[in-house]
């Protein structure tokens, strides 16, 4: 067996931090300087060490990659979506990293069996081939992809380094020519107005906060673009979009707990935006439009939100009339408005639901839920660009059911399965089963767990297990299907999702009980879920892995310090592990915006002490740690690469024991890791091989 070289040792350069009378020495603060040659050298040394330390898993990595590839229909078509007489869809080709965006006047042939490929139409028009745009670049991401309402023009934007600043361009879809208009440094979100004469877009400030909304008139220089809104409150993001009715351009302004919306008739792109309801601290609302009305979801005196309607001519709160009044425990998350019906998205008993309400002369009638049999599943709106339609498209998946596209007949109530993600290679999906479990937190709260395994995997404590978690921003980790996950399940693994507090699975209170000065609940909930899986016989401590990314990586880092031997392995992907130092620095990307999620440790000694008590980097100690894999992206604008780099450096200097502590940095990518699908599959195969090697090494054979 080849001897693994000793891991790199990061130099220590003591730097003092004094806040609220508390002085702390940070010996790895220098890693924050990406222009320092020593920083790049350290990251490259860590990458070399990680490659050497995992070289013995290379055959397994290749095997898992081949399994993912062989089970995936590489040449495929999405289900076409109709809009203004065109059918829009994407194609993927075997051997190509990225999708191709197409449209046709003729609907692609839908097979009788939704598992079979959709047939590409003869009159196909290629709108954009991402593979051509990517060229030889090691990273590529498409931001905006926005066809004008009249179908003549395409606005699209590109990013070649993962930094999430995009260059906006325009294509004439009738001639195929790329126009001279070019706008650098744009962000997400766009909205056409004036039937293609103007496009609204956003840009970010130095802290990567989208704060300006601009108007670009086609045929003019970017230097002539006009700022139509500048958000000066550093807690707020600005976004822009177009209602499905295409009647209004909408500017949405939001902090973590407050929102405000401005609207402009789309036919008047040079006009003035007007506010729907002035912002009020702690009040959130969003809207959609149909007929003469705005349908608005809000939480004013309604903790789990409710649906109201208001005339578009006078949409302020004094005009709001109830449509679906507040029901405690039923979280209304959004509304999609069409010419003849509404679809309300909600969460009930931890599950996603869709509620359809017909409209008669703009007045909603009694509604009905779209029903599904699987208790552990996810249902949400799909691609629905067409406003005047009697069919609603939705997406469906579970831990055992591949991603599926259904069309729902609004009048008759029937569901038609249009496509189910094919799983090739002779996989028998009936061989897997999904269940819902409940763990008990220290304070008596019941924590839901979604779980999947092969039916023949024993429940006697012998099975290895991966427990996944997130738990922040009210984001819900609803059950999803994964072809890559089959490579774990077929090796006898159990896969589980811990629906911890801080997420939104059980309503707004579930979120509030896992943020600010309640944040530790997120971490202790995850540990409770791990302990439940052990005590209930699903796995054992020496075979249990925890995994999470970004804010879920903070969860993983905190669990590393708080759990006493519950986990054998932990994987933190782009983990927010230096949380306190980052939230203390208002110049860092997104810091001020985050104060309503984590608290403001700059002004509050209580928040400072609380964050210091759980921030992973602050709490490392001289004790054995689980096997740890941390990943980073050098160009990540959300979680700086230096956070996992500092964490691993201090782990190396502090931890005892002989478990591997690895750092893997993408030197040309950002928060999402590799951008091409084959590169992403190889990256996932690497992670799964690390988990298998450190939780069930017998499976390496």
C-alpha positions, 0 to 999 in steps of 0.5 A, a space after each residue: 500500500 502506498 504511503 500517504 504523504 503528511 498533510 500540509 501544515 498552514 502557517 500561523 500568523 496571529 491576528 487579534 479580534 476584540 469585540 464586546 471586551 472579548 479578545 480572540 486570536 485567529 492564527 489563520 485569518 491570513 487565508 482570507 487574502 486570496 491574492 496572497 501567493 501563500 494562500 493559493 499555495 496552501 489550497 493547492 497543497 491541500 488539493 494534492 493531499 486530498 488526491 493522495 489520501 483518496 487515491 485508493 478509492 479511485 476505482 470506486 469513484 470510477 465505478 460510481 461515475 459509470 453507474 450514474 452515467 449508465 443509469 442516466 438517459 444522456 440524450 433526452 428532451 424535457 417536456 415541452 411547455 407552450 407559450 404564445 404558439 411556441 413549444 419550448 424545451 431543452 435537449 441534452 446530448 450524450 457527451 455534452 456537458 450542458 443543455 440546448 434550448 429549443 423551440 418549435 411551432 409543432 409540439 414534440 411527440 409525447 410517447 404513450 409511455 412517459 418513461 420513453 424519450 420524447 421525439 424532437 420535432 422536425 421544425 426545431 429552432 435552436 435558441 441557445 446551445 450552452 455547449 457552444 457558449 461554454 467552449 473550452 472554459 472549465 466553468 460555465 453558467 447561464 443566468 438569464 434566459 428570457 424570451 420577449 413576449 412577442 417571441 422575437 428576442 432572447 435575453 441571456 447572460 453568462 458567467 465563466 468563473 462562478 463569481 455570479 456576475 453575468 454579462 447580458 446579451 441579446 439575440 434576434 431569434 428571427 435572424 439568429 444574430 447576436 445584437 450589439 447590445 451588451 451589459 456586463 456585471 449583471 445579476 439574476 432576474 430580468 423582465 421584458 416590457 414594451 413588447 420587447 423594446 426594453 429589458 429590466 435587470 439587476 446589479 449588485 453592490 460591493 457586498 454582492 447584494 442585488 440593490 439596483 434595478 436598471 432599464 435597458 432600451 434595445 439598441 442603446 449602449 449600456 452606459 445609457 441604461 437608467 436606474 429605476 430603483 436603488 435599494 439603500 437599506 443594506 438588509 434588502 435584496 432587489 429582484 425584478 420579474 414579469 407577471 405571468 399575465 405579462 401585464 406588469 413588471 414587478 420589483 420585489 424588495 426583501 430582507 429575511 423578514 420584511 418585503 415590499 413590491 413595486 409594479 409598473 404596467 409592462 406597456 409603459 416601460 418608461 413609466 414610474 413604478 408604484 408601491 403596492 403596500 409600503 414595507 412594514 418591519 416583519 411583514 412579508 408579501 408576494 403577488 401575482 396578477 390576473 384580470 383586474 386584480 392582484 392576488 397577494 400572499 402575506 403574513 400580516 397578523 397571519 403567522 403562516 400566511 393567508 391569501 387575499 385579493 385587491 384591485 390592481 388600481 388600488 392594491 394597498 392593504 385597505 383594499 385587501 379582501 380574504 380569499 383563503 384566511 389564515 389557518 394555523 399550521 397550514 403555511 401558504 407559500 405562494 400563488 400562481 394566477 392564470 386567466 381562469 384559475 389560481 393555484 395556491 402552494 402550501 405546506 400541511 403536516 410537513 408535506 407540500 400541497 397544491 390547491 386549485 381554485 377556479 375563477 369566475 369573472 375574476 372571483 375565486 370559487 371553492 377549491 380542491 387539493 391535487 391528491 397523491 398517494 405517497 405520504 413522503 413526497 414533493 409536489 410543486 408548480 412546474 413550468 407554466 408560462 402560458 397565462 390563458 390555459 386550462 391545464 396546470 403543469 406540476 412537478 412531482 418526486 419522492 425518495 423512490 419516484 423519479 422526478 415526474 411532470 404531470 399536467 392537471 386538468 383544472 376543469 375535470 381534475 384529472 392528472 396526466 403523467 407526461 414524463 418520468 425521469 428514466 432510470 436505465 440499467 435495469 434498475 427495479 424501483 420497486 426494490 426501494 422503500 421510503 418511510 417517515 420517522 420521528 426523532 425526539 429532541 431534548 426539549 420534547 419536540 418531534 423532528 421528522 425524518 424522511 428515509 429510503 433504503 432497499 427493501 432487503 437492507 436489514 434493520 439490525 444496526 448493521 447498515 451504514 447510513 447518510 443523514 442529510 440536513 440544512 435547517 436555515 432560511 425557512 428552506 425545506 429539504 423536501 424528499 427528492 429522487 437521485 440517480 446518484 443515491 442509488 449507488 449508495 442504496 445498492 451498497 446497503 446504505 440507508 439515506 435519511 433527511 433530517 427536517 430540523 428546525 430552521 427549515 420551513 417543513 412545519 410552518 413559520 414557527 418551525 423556522 423561527 425556532 431554529 434561527 437567531 437565539 434559537 439557532 442551536 436547535 438546528 444542530 441538536 435536532 440533527 444530532 437527535 435524528 442521528 441518535 434516533 437512527 441508531 437506537 431504532 436499528 437503522 444504523 450504528 454510530 461507526 457507520 453513520 455519516 452526516 452531510 450538508 452544504 452552505 448553511 447546512 455546512 454550518 450545521 455539519 461543523 457545529 455537529 462536529 463539535 457538539 456530538 459525542 461520537 454519534 457520527 463516523 464521518 461528516 461532509 461539509 460542502 462549501 460550509 459556513 463554518 467561520 460564521 462569527 468572523 463573517 457576520 462580524 464583518 459588514 464588508 463581507 458579501 451578504 453580511 448585513 443581509 444575514 443579520 436578520 437570520 443569525 443576529 447582529 453580533 456587532 451591536 449585541 453582546 448577547 448575539 456575539 456570545 451566542 454565535 461564538 458558542 456554536 460557530 464551528 471554527 471558534 469551538 474546535 478542541 483537542 479531541 478526536 473528530 470524525 472523518 471530515 471532508 470539506 469542499 470550497 470554491 475559490 470564486 464563491 461569492 456566498 461562502 468564502 473559500 477561506 471558511 473551510 480552509 481555515 476550519 481544516 487548518 485549525 482542525 489539523 492543529 487541534 484535533 487528536 486521533 487519526 481520522 482523515 481531515 480533507 479539504 478539496 477546493 475548486 480553483 475555478 468555480 463558485 458556490 455550486 461546484 463544477 458546472 458541467 453535468 459529467 464534472 458534477 457526476 465525478 464530483 459526486 462520485 468522489 464524495 460518495 467514495 469518501 463516505 463509503 471508505 470512512 463508514 463501510 470500507 468493506 464496500 471498496 472491494 
